[in-house]
Amino acid sequence: MIKVTLKDGGIKEIEKGATILDVAKAIHHGLAKEAVAGRVDGKVQGLNFKLEEDCELEILKFEDEAGNRTFRHTTSHILAQAVKRLFPEAKLGIGPAIDNGFYYDFDLEHRFTDEDLANLEKEMAKIVQADYPLERFELPRQEALKLVEERQEPYKVELINDLPEDAVISFYKEGDFTDLCAGPHMPSTGAVKAVKLMSVAGAYWRGSEKNKMLQRIYGTSFPKQKMLDEYLEKLEEAKKRDHRKI
C-alpha cells in the first residue's frame, strides 16, 4: 500500500499501481465523474497515470486551469484526427490548448471553408461517440523518427530532431490516429461532449516568418453542451456591446 496526501490534507491508503481515477472513485463517485486529470507532486498527469509511491495528489476538474487545458488539448487531437480523415493529405503541425479553447495547425493546399468546419465538427462528433481510448506509448528516437517519416509528417520529424538527446519521446493513439505528444490527455475521446470550431487563420510554422504559412483552426470545447451554449451566448452579447463596431 502507498499513502496519497490529498489537497485538503487527508491521507488515502491505496494499492501501489492504482490510477488517479481509482483514487477519485475511492473518494466519491461524483468526483470521479468530474475528474479530468490529476496533479501528482506538482506535475499534471492523465487520469490513467499509475501511482507507484507515496505522493501528494490533487484531483483536477474542468473548472481548474490545468484540468481545462488537459481536456482541450485532447479536443485538439480529436480535431486533428477528423482533419486526417476528411483531408488525408494534410500535414500535422502542433495543437495545444489555449485560453478559452485550443487550436491545431495544418499544412494543406485546400483552404478550409466554413462548410469544412461544419463537416469537421460532425466528424469530431463521430470520434467522440466512438469513445476511443487515448493510449500513450514511448519510442526510442530512431523508431519515433521512422514512425513519423512513414506517415509522411515532416513537421513531426522536425520536432523530434529538435528534442534533447535524453528526451522521452511519447505518442498518443486514438483509434486510427496517432500523434506525437507529451500529454497529458483525457482517458478517452468520449468525455468531450460539446465542440465548436470558431475560425481559421494563417500562422507561420513555429511562429517564424521564415517558415511556411500553415492554416490554424481555432475551436473550443466543454464537458456539457449547456456550458458551450452559455459561452457562445456570452460571446454574442459581448459583440453587441462592442461600441467600436461601425
RODOTI-435408 format. One record per residue (C-alpha): chain; x, y, z; residue in one letter. Coordinates in pm, whole numbers. Example, Ala and Ser with C-alpha at 12.3 -4.5 7.8 and 13.67 -1.06 7.14 Angstrom:
  mol       u       v       w  type
    A    1230    -450     780     a
    A    1367    -106     714     s
% end
This chain:
  mol       u       v       w  type
    A       0       0       0     m
    A     108     360     -57     i
    A      -6     683     108     k
    A    -162     956    -104     v
    A    -189    1300      57     t
    A    -486    1491     -83     l
    A    -522    1867    -130     k
    A    -729    1903     189     d
    A    -455    1730     389     g
    A    -640    1399     413     g
    A    -445    1079     352     i
    A    -574     788     146     k
    A    -407     448     156     e
    A    -429     277    -182     i
    A    -280     -19    -363     e
    A      52      54    -534     k
    A     -13      95    -908     g
    A    -365     235    -864     a
    A    -451     518   -1106     t
    A    -552     875   -1032     i
    A    -903     779   -1145     l
    A    -906     491    -893     d
    A    -832     741    -615     v
    A   -1108     975    -738     a
    A   -1354     681    -734     k
    A   -1244     588    -382     a
    A   -1316     944    -264     i
    A   -1656     987    -429     h
    A   -1821     860    -749     h
    A   -1930    1218    -826     g
    A   -1569    1335    -815     l
    A   -1465    1051   -1045     a
    A   -1728    1166   -1298     k
    A   -1597    1523   -1293     e
    A   -1224    1445   -1278     a
    A   -1025    1525   -1593     v
    A    -665    1497   -1467     a
    A    -453    1499   -1153     g
    A    -157    1692   -1018     r
    A      94    1446    -872     v
    A     374    1605    -668     d
    A     319    1924    -867     g
    A     309    1765   -1215     k
    A     -13    1732   -1416     v
    A     -84    1373   -1522     q
    A    -367    1195   -1701     g
    A    -630    1002   -1505     l
    A    -473     671   -1614     n
    A    -140     764   -1452     f
    A     -33     491   -1207     k
    A      73     591    -857     l
    A     374     383    -756     e
    A     492     559    -438     e
    A     377     793    -161     d
    A     278    1125    -317     c
    A      69    1440    -297     e
    A    -233    1437    -526     l
    A    -483    1700    -635     e
    A    -776    1578    -845     i
    A    -838    1831   -1123     l
    A   -1178    1916   -1272     k
    A   -1264    2107   -1589     f
    A   -1302    2423   -1378     e
    A    -932    2404   -1282     d
    A    -699    2567   -1534     e
    A    -473    2262   -1568     a
    A    -775    2032   -1598     g
    A    -929    2263   -1856     n
    A    -610    2256   -2063     r
    A    -587    1876   -2046     t
    A    -948    1850   -2166     f
    A    -899    2093   -2455     r
    A    -563    1950   -2556     h
    A    -745    1620   -2603     t
    A   -1001    1802   -2818     t
    A    -722    1933   -3042     s
    A    -620    1572   -3109     h
    A    -982    1487   -3196     i
    A    -978    1776   -3445     l
    A    -651    1652   -3599     a
    A    -797    1302   -3632     q
    A   -1106    1445   -3806     a
    A    -891    1653   -4044     v
    A    -680    1348   -4138     k
    A    -998    1152   -4209     r
    A   -1151    1418   -4436     l
    A    -822    1553   -4576     f
    A    -568    1263   -4564     p
    A    -308    1474   -4747     e
    A    -297    1732   -4462     a
    A      33    1752   -4276     k
    A      14    1793   -3898     l
    A     171    2087   -3713     g
    A     102    2134   -3342     i
    A    -221    2155   -3142     g
    A    -209    2300   -2791     p
    A    -477    2419   -2551     a
    A    -500    2798   -2516     i
    A    -713    3040   -2312     d
    A   -1081    2966   -2389     n
    A   -1005    2679   -2625     g
    A    -746    2515   -2847     f
    A    -601    2525   -3197     y
    A    -426    2294   -3439     y
    A    -202    2392   -3733     d
    A    -223    2212   -4068     f
    A     -27    2227   -4390     d
    A    -287    2175   -4663     l
    A    -321    2318   -5012     e
    A    -701    2325   -4984     h
    A    -819    2635   -4796     r
    A   -1057    2548   -4512     f
    A   -1407    2695   -4553     t
    A   -1699    2741   -4310     d
    A   -1855    2434   -4470     e
    A   -1537    2236   -4396     d
    A   -1551    2343   -4030     l
    A   -1913    2224   -4008     a
    A   -1814    1888   -4163     n
    A   -1516    1858   -3929     l
    A   -1743    1918   -3629     e
    A   -1963    1629   -3749     k
    A   -1657    1405   -3788     e
    A   -1536    1505   -3441     m
    A   -1879    1408   -3303     a
    A   -1833    1059   -3454     k
    A   -1490    1030   -3289     i
    A   -1638    1137   -2953     v
    A   -1923     888   -3000     q
    A   -1672     609   -3068     a
    A   -1511     685   -2728     d
    A   -1163     578   -2838     y
    A    -917     531   -2550     p
    A    -612     759   -2568     l
    A    -323     518   -2536     e
    A      20     658   -2454     r
    A     336     486   -2573     f
    A     704     577   -2589     e
    A     960     504   -2861     l
    A    1338     536   -2889     p
    A    1439     830   -3111     r
    A    1514     631   -3427     q
    A    1189     433   -3405     e
    A     994     754   -3339     a
    A    1153     916   -3646     l
    A    1074     607   -3855     k
    A     710     620   -3747     l
    A     655     985   -3843     v
    A     860     954   -4163     e
    A     648     657   -4274     e
    A     338     864   -4206     r
    A     490    1148   -4414     q
    A     469    1402   -4133     e
    A     767    1638   -4193     p
    A     677    1877   -3911     y
    A     678    1594   -3659     k
    A    1019    1483   -3791     v
    A    1149    1834   -3726     e
    A    1003    1840   -3374     l
    A    1164    1506   -3284     i
    A    1500    1613   -3426     n
    A    1487    1927   -3210     d
    A    1426    1734   -2886     l
    A    1720    1693   -2644     p
    A    1909    1364   -2673     e
    A    1771    1239   -2340     d
    A    1410    1341   -2407     a
    A    1131    1089   -2357     v
    A     952    1067   -2694     i
    A     587     981   -2645     s
    A     285     937   -2869     f
    A     -89     910   -2810     y
    A    -304     674   -3016     k
    A    -682     707   -3051     e
    A    -849     469   -3291     g
    A    -692     507   -3637     d
    A    -495     819   -3536     f
    A    -157     860   -3366     t
    A      15    1187   -3276     d
    A     349    1284   -3128     l
    A     267    1438   -2790     c
    A     396    1476   -2435     a
    A      39    1481   -2298     g
    A    -134    1451   -2064     p
    A    -476    1367   -2206     h
    A    -822    1253   -2109     m
    A    -858     871   -2086     p
    A   -1086     862   -2393     s
    A   -1247    1079   -2660     t
    A   -1598    1026   -2518     g
    A   -1555    1288   -2245     a
    A   -1566    1577   -2493     v
    A   -1941    1634   -2514     k
    A   -1953    1976   -2683     a
    A   -1725    2122   -2952     v
    A   -1737    2437   -3162     k
    A   -1482    2522   -3431     l
    A   -1461    2901   -3430     m
    A   -1235    3021   -3710     s
    A    -938    2965   -3941     v
    A    -631    3187   -3957     a
    A    -285    3180   -4113     g
    A       6    3101   -3880     a
    A     374    3065   -3962     y
    A     520    2730   -3860     w
    A     678    2775   -3517     r
    A     595    3147   -3526     g
    A     874    3239   -3771     s
    A     803    3434   -4090     e
    A    1094    3246   -4248     k
    A     880    2930   -4230     n
    A     578    2819   -4428     k
    A     236    2967   -4355     m
    A       4    2698   -4217     l
    A    -372    2704   -4154     q
    A    -469    2727   -3790     r
    A    -815    2606   -3688     i
    A    -935    2755   -3359     y
    A   -1201    2587   -3150     g
    A   -1339    2545   -2802     t
    A   -1489    2254   -2610     s
    A   -1675    2172   -2291     f
    A   -1787    1863   -2099     p
    A   -2153    1971   -2136     k
    A   -2349    2122   -2426     q
    A   -2513    2370   -2186     k
    A   -2170    2513   -2098     m
    A   -2086    2562   -2466     l
    A   -2423    2728   -2532     d
    A   -2368    2970   -2243     e
    A   -2016    3051   -2364     y
    A   -2136    3124   -2721     l
    A   -2418    3338   -2582     e
    A   -2166    3543   -2383     k
    A   -1960    3596   -2699     l
    A   -2270    3719   -2884     e
    A   -2358    3956   -2600     e
    A   -2002    4090   -2599     a
    A   -2026    4157   -2974     k
    A   -2350    4350   -2926     k
    A   -2189    4561   -2653     r
    A   -1882    4636   -2862     d
    A   -1938    5002   -2946     h
    A   -1636    5004   -3172     r
    A   -1839    4821   -3435     k
    A   -1939    5057   -3715     i
% end
